[in-house]
Amino acid sequence: MSILKKLFSKKYIWISLGISALLLRIVFGFFPALCEYLYSRSFFLGIRWIIDNSWGRFMPFAMFYVFFLSMALWALFLLRREIIRRNSGIKRREWWKNFGWNFSNFTGGLIFFFMILWGFNYARIPIEKTMAIDARELDSLEMRAEADFITKQCRLSRSEIDGADTFEIDAKFFPENLEDEMRNCLVLVLKDLGYPTIGKVRGRQLYPGLLYGFSSSGVYWPFTGEGHIESALHILQKPFTLAHEMSHGYGFGDEGTCNFLGYLACLRSKNAAIRYSGYLGYWRYVFSEVDPEYYQKNRPLIDRGMFNDLAAIRRDMKPYFEFIPGFHEVAYDAYLRMQGIRDGILNYDRMILLVAALRRK
């Protein structure tokens, strides 16, 4: 049987579907409007509705655990089957050939479901075009101006928190069901921007240290359709991170866009502590990009309470470690570039350009 016949046989159909999904992704890359209106604003909404009205509504814990447990059991089953086949007397060359086809079939299935369930969203129309804002690069003076702006906003927004003093902001200042609050705020932002918001994307909290082990504070898992955050995050980081991961769930792949939407969702809240957490999250991004000399010069101007909040965030992160140092940054950078995001992991910082562009408008 030729390779072409194998690809279109029932046994190896997942390879064909995976290749077809990749080809469609390439087409969408050339025609973002096609992706926007055929997938992101239509087909994907049906997927969103199904997920959010099934396990998204009824499961009391993250399907993330169920997915990986199922995959582990399946992998053990396949491994056992391959070992039995290898010991049955089959020739080594034939065994490796069959193993390669089976592995390709499995990979093709993963690619197909990843794209169908969410991955095509990477090719949709960029949010700055939809909003008609000019998200251009900032020069050093403009970046310093942005730093001045956000430092002032942090100080003002923190002063609006009733009962706050110079000690760190803790959980008592936030609503009990933070997930619902951030989802509601995000939905309001998306509706204002003209995006459909079918379903209720979940924002689950995973076991402490699990995401920190991969140098991450949150993750959206397309195969289960749920967003997740690191439960060990300081409470001041949770609103912004929850809204970021839920933004992925509503159909946005670009990390800078999800940061931007997370920031706007925080500012939309009536809770003063949540608004402050949004400004503080943006402050951390801006001051990671502004020149060090400027930061050292302006460090004494940081509000005392804000200074204690930043110290508390660093304190809460300290007990956790990365499982394989440096792996996440390299792997995720490569993944983002494969999805057409040219700046890779630096895409998170694109939030600054979007916020600055919106303020100019």
Helices and strands as residue ranges (DSSP letters): H 3-7, G 10-12, H 13-30, H 32-35, I 36-43, H 44-52, H 55-58, H 63-86, H 92-117, G 119-123, H 127-131, H 140-159, G 171-173, H 178-192, E 203-206, G 212-214, E 218-221, E 226-230, H 238-249, H 255-268, H 272-289, H 292-298, G 299-301, H 304-317, H 327-338, G 344-349, H 350-360
